[in-house]
Amino acid sequence: MRTSLTRLAGAAMVALTLAGCAGTSGMIDRFGGQSSDDLLRQAQQQQGSEAAATRLQAAELLQRQGNNERALEVAGNIDRSVLPSDQQLQWALLTSRAAMELQDAQTVLDATAIVNSNVALPDSERNTLLERRGLALAMNNEPFEAASLLTALQERTDNTQLNDTIWRQLNRLDPGQLDQLATQGRVAAGWVELARLQRQQGANIGALTDAISRWQSSNSSHPASRRLPSDLTALDEIRDQEIHKIAVFLPQSGPLESIATAVREGIQTRADDVRSQGGQVPELAFYDTAGQDIESLYARATMEGAQAVIGPLSKEQVSQLETRDQVTLPTLALNYGTHDRNSARNLFQYGLSAEDEARQAAQRAQLDGHHSAGVMVPNNEWGSRVLSAFQQQWQQEGGDLVSVQNYDPSASATSAVKSVLHNGRGRPDMLFLLALPGYARQVPPTLDYYDAANLPIYATSHAYEGSPQPRMDHDLDDVMFVDIPWLIPEAAAGGSDALPFESTRERLMQDDQPALIKLHAMGVDAFELARRLPVMRAIGGFELYGATGRLTPAQDGRVVRTLPWAIFRNGQPTLP
């Protein structure tokens, strides 16, 4: 599993915002030769504002010495209500700095809340706190709020050092959020225009770099024009790596044939749609993987001029590939291998992983303030894999797993619900549910029967059949779940018009069944990812807002999906 991109990006943000700050020289003179322990002992003999001020001195000394954990501990125990305004500002600055160095986003947000108070702040210090607040919002997976704050700050300060952070946040916004951001000032509008160019032309490197040059000429005073984000400057180095032919490795018979057929339809429909709109489309060459040696397929594809590969679909074949040093051609596999890590250079892995959804549920429940999880998953290999993903993420975030029920999908939910409530190490304050619709619909009424109607439920996409059925799904009211944007357009983007690749969706949805649309959407995104493989390899912060979610390659090439949230109200998915 990857270390989250927000963590990796957070380290770079911290280095940027804290670079050049003063070291420890002169510290002894400033604090009169006293150590932090001396100051804390002194504070114990004092009262009120005098004690708070001395503790503040101790916290500042600890922070300057690099002992950020202890500095935060001391600062957190200060009664700030007795501090005068200048010392409240001092507290906010040192606390936010120490928390930034520890990548503790929530503490940074708490400390910088002073910018929204009645405390008078000098412009320089206010801007410092606002910058840290924006960076913390980015680390805290709040891209719209981060982009909104940082572009407003850049409007006032013209600080181009914010460019990379702003750009990474823009790549995580859906079209509706971009539209909203564009109304928030000249700088924000310019950034949104640049982001839209990248989305429209991102698969055609030459056209994108030309469009960026034209944008710079028309927006010469914009901060991004004067200093392009590093992700965009990297494009010049890969102009000659345009993909003109893609080999697609899919089985045409066997147990995966029906899945492969749906994925292939998605790939071809997206290619046809782009072509019909005048876009440049790579040639697609399909190779049957059924009963074929993967080496011979790569050899044929290379000899016939392919520059990239989509596939294979088989988990077994992907697992074989990921143990190699590299693959012959840049490859987007359509499944995830079974090893702890993908070791093969040029191999990316993408699929509709329920494990991604489980990890996202754990993160969301933590952000919502829950700490004691109950879990219901089916008693099969699928349930075990998803449970493992949820458990790892939940405990990594500091949560407690108090009850787990591996239920029989063919049985009633009554006994499993009773057990998850009463047979664990304590009462859960949230429930993670992996279940198909028929079973999922039984859970909320059963919780109500056992006086647990208010227990929040976080479910994967499998709880929703894919089309609104208010009469059947009314029992799921208040259940939160994730799903692909194409299936929950109102919750994901404020309507179908704002969905990614909406024209292709219209073609596929005309006669489509909800069960197939996910696989068709997977084919669409596979095509879009594959023709962006050179960009994915060159840009560390690559993200694609796709039909199946926001897609982000981890360090080992495994693509992580982040899906939008919805909640059932009156039996229909709506915005939470």
ZAMARGU-4260 file (C-alpha; in steps of 0.2 Angstrom, whole numbers, plus 5000, padded with zeros to 4 digits):
<rodrens>
0) 5000/5000/5000 | 5006/5017/4996 | 5011/5031/5008 | 4998/5043/5004 | 5002/5056/4991
5) 4996/5069/5004 | 5009/5063/5015 | 5023/5064/5002 | 5017/5081/4995 | 5015/5087/5013
10) 5034/5084/5016 | 5038/5095/5001 | 5025/5108/5007 | 5033/5109/5024 | 5050/5111/5017
15) 5044/5125/5006 | 5034/5135/5019 | 5047/5133/5033 | 5063/5135/5023 | 5074/5149/5028
20) 5067/5151/5045 | 5079/5155/5060 | 5089/5142/5068 | 5094/5141/5086 | 5108/5154/5087
25) 5105/5167/5100 | 5093/5156/5109 | 5101/5156/5125 | 5102/5175/5126 | 5084/5177/5121
30) 5078/5165/5135 | 5090/5172/5148 | 5100/5156/5149 | 5085/5146/5155 | 5081/5129/5148
35) 5063/5123/5144 | 5062/5113/5160 | 5068/5129/5170 | 5054/5138/5162 | 5041/5125/5165
40) 5046/5124/5183 | 5045/5143/5184 | 5027/5142/5177 | 5021/5130/5190 | 5025/5144/5203
45) 5015/5157/5193 | 4997/5160/5190 | 4985/5166/5176 | 4993/5175/5161 | 5010/5175/5169
50) 5011/5156/5169 | 5004/5155/5152 | 5017/5167/5145 | 5031/5157/5153 | 5024/5141/5146
55) 5023/5149/5129 | 5042/5154/5131 | 5046/5135/5135 | 5036/5129/5120 | 5045/5141/5108
60) 5062/5136/5115 | 5057/5117/5112 | 5051/5121/5095 | 5067/5130/5090 | 5077/5116/5097
65) 5068/5104/5085 | 5058/5095/5099 | 5041/5098/5090 | 5032/5084/5099 | 5036/5091/5116
70) 5033/5109/5110 | 5015/5104/5104 | 5012/5096/5121 | 5017/5111/5131 | 5008/5123/5119
75) 4992/5112/5120 | 4991/5114/5139 | 4992/5133/5138 | 4976/5143/5143 | 4976/5154/5128
80) 4961/5164/5135 | 4972/5173/5147 | 4985/5178/5133 | 4985/5195/5126 | 4983/5197/5107
85) 5002/5197/5103 | 5005/5181/5113 | 4990/5173/5105 | 4998/5176/5088 | 5015/5170/5095
90) 5006/5154/5100 | 4997/5151/5083 | 5014/5154/5074 | 5024/5142/5084 | 5010/5129/5085
95) 5007/5129/5067 | 5025/5128/5063 | 5028/5113/5074 | 5013/5104/5068 | 5018/5108/5050
100) 5035/5100/5053 | 5026/5084/5060 | 5013/5085/5045 | 4999/5086/5058 | 4986/5094/5047
105) 4972/5095/5060 | 4983/5104/5073 | 4989/5117/5060 | 4970/5120/5056 | 4966/5122/5074
110) 4981/5134/5077 | 4978/5145/5061 | 4959/5147/5065 | 4965/5163/5073 | 4964/5171/5056
115) 4945/5170/5057 | 4945/5178/5074 | 4944/5196/5080 | 4962/5196/5085 | 4971/5210/5075
120) 4985/5202/5065 | 4999/5211/5055 | 4998/5207/5036 | 5014/5197/5036 | 5010/5185/5050
125) 4992/5184/5044 | 4999/5178/5027 | 5010/5166/5035 | 4996/5158/5044 | 4985/5158/5029
130) 4998/5149/5019 | 5000/5136/5032 | 4982/5134/5034 | 4980/5131/5015 | 4994/5118/5015
135) 4986/5109/5030 | 4969/5109/5020 | 4979/5101/5006 | 4987/5088/5017 | 4970/5085/5025
140) 4962/5080/5008 | 4952/5095/5006 | 4957/5101/4989 | 4944/5113/4985 | 4946/5123/5002
145) 4965/5122/4999 | 4964/5129/4982 | 4951/5142/4986 | 4962/5149/5001 | 4979/5148/4992
150) 4973/5156/4976 | 4965/5170/4986 | 4981/5172/4996 | 4991/5172/4979 | 4979/5186/4973
155) 4985/5197/4987 | 5004/5192/4989 | 5008/5186/4971 | 5018/5172/4979 | 5023/5160/4965
160) 5030/5148/4978 | 5012/5142/4980 | 5011/5136/4962 | 5015/5118/4964 | 5003/5116/4978
165) 4989/5125/4970 | 4991/5115/4954 | 4990/5098/4963 | 4974/5103/4972 | 4966/5109/4955
170) 4970/5091/4948 | 4959/5084/4962 | 4944/5094/4959 | 4928/5089/4949 | 4922/5100/4935
175) 4908/5108/4946 | 4921/5113/4959 | 4932/5120/4945 | 4917/5131/4939 | 4915/5137/4957
180) 4933/5141/4960 | 4933/5151/4943 | 4921/5164/4951 | 4933/5168/4965 | 4945/5181/4957
185) 4957/5184/4943 | 4970/5172/4949 | 4958/5158/4953 | 4950/5160/4936 | 4967/5159/4927
190) 4972/5143/4936 | 4955/5135/4932 | 4958/5140/4913 | 4975/5131/4914 | 4968/5116/4923
195) 4954/5114/4909 | 4967/5115/4896 | 4977/5101/4904 | 4961/5090/4905 | 4956/5093/4887
200) 4973/5091/4879 | 4981/5080/4892 | 4982/5064/4881 | 4991/5074/4867 | 5007/5081/4874
205) 5011/5092/4859 | 4994/5100/4858 | 4995/5102/4877 | 5012/5111/4877 | 5006/5122/4863
210) 4990/5127/4872 | 5000/5131/4888 | 5011/5142/4878 | 4996/5151/4871 | 4989/5153/4888
215) 5005/5160/4895 | 5005/5173/4881 | 4987/5178/4885 | 4990/5178/4904 | 5008/5185/4905
220) 5005/5193/4923 | 4997/5178/4930 | 5008/5169/4944 | 5007/5152/4934 | 5012/5160/4918
225) 5028/5168/4926 | 5032/5151/4935 | 5024/5136/4928 | 5020/5122/4940 | 5034/5109/4939
230) 5022/5096/4933 | 5019/5106/4917 | 5037/5111/4914 | 5041/5092/4914 | 5030/5090/4898
235) 5044/5098/4887 | 5055/5083/4891 | 5042/5070/4884 | 5036/5079/4868 | 5043/5065/4858
240) 5035/5051/4868 | 5017/5053/4860 | 5008/5036/4860 | 5002/5032/4842 | 4998/5013/4844
245) 4992/5003/4860 | 4991/4985/4861 | 4976/4978/4871 | 4979/4961/4880 | 4962/4954/4884
250) 4955/4936/4884 | 4942/4932/4870 | 4936/4916/4879 | 4937/4908/4896 | 4930/4914/4913
255) 4935/4932/4911 | 4928/4933/4893 | 4912/4943/4898 | 4922/4956/4909 | 4934/4958/4895
260) 4921/4961/4882 | 4913/4975/4893 | 4930/4983/4896 | 4934/4982/4877 | 4917/4990/4873
265) 4922/5004/4885 | 4939/5006/4877 | 4932/5006/4859 | 4918/5018/4863 | 4929/5031/4871
270) 4941/5030/4856 | 4927/5032/4844 | 4920/5047/4853 | 4936/5056/4854 | 4939/5053/4836
275) 4922/5060/4831 | 4926/5076/4841 | 4941/5078/4830 | 4954/5072/4843 | 4969/5062/4839
280) 4967/5044/4844 | 4980/5030/4845 | 4978/5015/4835 | 4971/5000/4845 | 4977/4982/4842
285) 4968/4968/4851 | 4977/4952/4856 | 4969/4937/4863 | 4977/4932/4880 | 4967/4916/4882
290) 4980/4902/4883 | 4994/4913/4877 | 5011/4916/4884 | 5013/4934/4890 | 5031/4935/4883
295) 5025/4930/4866 | 5011/4943/4866 | 5024/4957/4871 | 5035/4951/4857 | 5022/4952/4844
300) 5015/4969/4850 | 5033/4976/4850 | 5036/4969/4832 | 5020/4977/4826 | 5024/4994/4832
305) 5014/4996/4849 | 5021/5009/4861 | 5010/5004/4876 | 4999/4990/4882 | 4983/4989/4891
310) 4981/4973/4900 | 4982/4959/4905 | 4966/4957/4915 | 4971/4941/4924 | 4977/4943/4942
315) 4988/4929/4940 | 4997/4937/4924 | 4998/4954/4933 | 5006/4945/4948 | 5019/4937/4937
320) 5023/4954/4928 | 5025/4964/4945 | 5039/4953/4951 | 5050/4958/4936 | 5063/4972/4935
325) 5053/4980/4921 | 5041/4976/4907 | 5045/4977/4889 | 5032/4991/4885 | 5024/5004/4896
330) 5009/4994/4903 | 4993/4998/4911 | 4987/4981/4918 | 4969/4979/4922 | 4970/4971/4939
335) 4981/4971/4954 | 4994/4959/4958 | 4995/4949/4974 | 5012/4954/4980 | 5015/4967/4993
340) 5023/4979/4980 | 5024/4981/4962 | 5043/4980/4957 | 5042/4981/4938 | 5047/4998/4930
345) 5035/5004/4917 | 5021/4993/4925 | 5005/5002/4931 | 4990/4993/4938 | 4972/4999/4938
350) 4956/4991/4942 | 4939/4992/4952 | 4947/4988/4968 | 4935/4986/4983 | 4951/4988/4994
355) 4952/5006/4989 | 4935/5009/4994 | 4938/5001/5011 | 4953/5012/5014 | 4943/5027/5009
360) 4929/5022/5021 | 4941/5021/5035 | 4948/5038/5031 | 4931/5046/5030 | 4925/5039/5046
365) 4941/5045/5055 | 4938/5062/5048 | 4920/5062/5054 | 4926/5059/5072 | 4924/5040/5074
370) 4936/5029/5083 | 4928/5012/5087 | 4924/5002/5071 | 4912/4988/5069 | 4914/4978/5053
375) 4903/4967/5043 | 4910/4957/5028 | 4906/4941/5019 | 4914/4925/5025 | 4924/4922/5009
380) 4941/4927/5001 | 4934/4944/4995 | 4928/4948/5012 | 4945/4944/5019 | 4954/4955/5007
385) 4943/4970/5010 | 4943/4968/5029 | 4962/4967/5028 | 4962/4984/5019 | 4950/4992/5030
390) 4959/4986/5046 | 4976/4992/5040 | 4970/5009/5036 | 4959/5011/5051 | 4973/5006/5063
395) 4985/5016/5054 | 4974/5031/5057 | 4973/5027/5076 | 4956/5018/5076 | 4951/5004/5086
400) 4943/4988/5078 | 4931/4982/5091 | 4920/4970/5082 | 4921/4960/5066 | 4908/4949/5059
405) 4911/4938/5044 | 4893/4934/5039 | 4885/4921/5028 | 4878/4931/5012 | 4865/4918/5010
410) 4858/4920/5028 | 4848/4933/5036 | 4857/4948/5043 | 4849/4947/5060 | 4862/4937/5069
415) 4877/4946/5061 | 4870/4963/5066 | 4867/4957/5084 | 4884/4950/5085 | 4893/4965/5078
420) 4884/4976/5091 | 4886/4965/5106 | 4899/4951/5104 | 4915/4962/5102 | 4926/4971/5114
425) 4915/4986/5115 | 4901/4996/5107 | 4906/5002/5089 | 4903/5020/5085 | 4902/5017/5066
430) 4899/5002/5055 | 4909/4997/5039 | 4898/4987/5028 | 4903/4976/5013 | 4888/4969/5006
435) 4877/4967/4990 | 4861/4977/4989 | 4850/4962/4995 | 4859/4960/5011 | 4864/4978/5013
440) 4845/4983/5014 | 4842/4971/5029 | 4856/4980/5040 | 4848/4997/5044 | 4831/4990/5050
445) 4840/4977/5060 | 4850/4990/5068 | 4834/4999/5072 | 4827/4984/5080 | 4842/4982/5092
450) 4841/5001/5097 | 4856/5006/5086 | 4847/5016/5073 | 4859/5030/5074 | 4874/5020/5071
455) 4883/5028/5056 | 4885/5015/5041 | 4899/5017/5029 | 4897/5006/5014 | 4906/5001/4998
460) 4899/5004/4981 | 4892/4986/4981 | 4877/4992/4992 | 4870/5001/4977 | 4863/4992/4962
465) 4868/5007/4951 | 4851/5015/4947 | 4839/5024/4958 | 4826/5012/4966 | 4817/5023/4979
470) 4805/5009/4984 | 4818/4996/4986 | 4831/5007/4994 | 4822/5017/5007 | 4828/5005/5020
475) 4846/5011/5016 | 4842/5029/5020 | 4856/5038/5029 | 4869/5025/5023 | 4884/5033/5016
480) 4893/5025/5002 | 4906/5028/4988 | 4903/5024/4970 | 4910/5029/4953 | 4905/5046/4947
485) 4895/5039/4932 | 4883/5030/4943 | 4880/5045/4956 | 4881/5060/4945 | 4871/5072/4956
490) 4882/5068/4971 | 4898/5067/4961 | 4897/5082/4950 | 4881/5091/4953 | 4873/5083/4938
495) 4877/5072/4923 | 4883/5087/4912 | 4898/5090/4923 | 4904/5071/4923 | 4920/5066/4915
500) 4919/5060/4898 | 4900/5063/4898 | 4898/5061/4879 | 4905/5044/4880 | 4894/5040/4895
505) 4879/5045/4885 | 4884/5032/4871 | 4886/5018/4883 | 4871/5022/4894 | 4858/5021/4880
510) 4856/5002/4882 | 4867/4999/4896 | 4863/4989/4912 | 4870/4996/4929 | 4880/4980/4931
515) 4889/4984/4915 | 4892/5002/4916 | 4906/5000/4929 | 4916/4989/4917 | 4912/5000/4903
520) 4918/5015/4913 | 4934/5005/4918 | 4937/5003/4899 | 4935/5022/4896 | 4947/5026/4910
525) 4959/5013/4905 | 4960/5020/4887 | 4963/5038/4895 | 4976/5032/4907 | 4985/5022/4893
530) 4987/5036/4881 | 4994/5047/4896 | 5007/5034/4901 | 5022/5045/4896 | 5014/5059/4907
535) 5011/5047/4921 | 5029/5042/4921 | 5036/5059/4920 | 5025/5068/4933 | 5025/5064/4951
540) 5008/5072/4955 | 4998/5065/4940 | 4980/5063/4944 | 4965/5060/4932 | 4947/5064/4936
545) 4939/5049/4927 | 4923/5040/4925 | 4928/5028/4939 | 4934/5041/4951 | 4950/5051/4954
550) 4964/5041/4949 | 4982/5043/4956 | 4997/5032/4953 | 5006/5027/4969 | 5025/5026/4970
555) 5025/5008/4964 | 5013/5011/4949 | 4997/5005/4957 | 4983/5017/4953 | 4973/5022/4968
560) 4955/5026/4965 | 4946/5040/4976 | 4927/5039/4974 | 4914/5052/4978 | 4903/5050/4993
565) 4884/5049/4992 | 4871/5046/5005 | 4854/5038/5003 | 4839/5049/5006 | 4821/5044/5002
570) 4829/5029/4994 | 4840/5039/4982 | 4858/5043/4982 | 4861/5062/4985 | 4876/5073/4991
575) 4880/5070/5009
</rodrens>
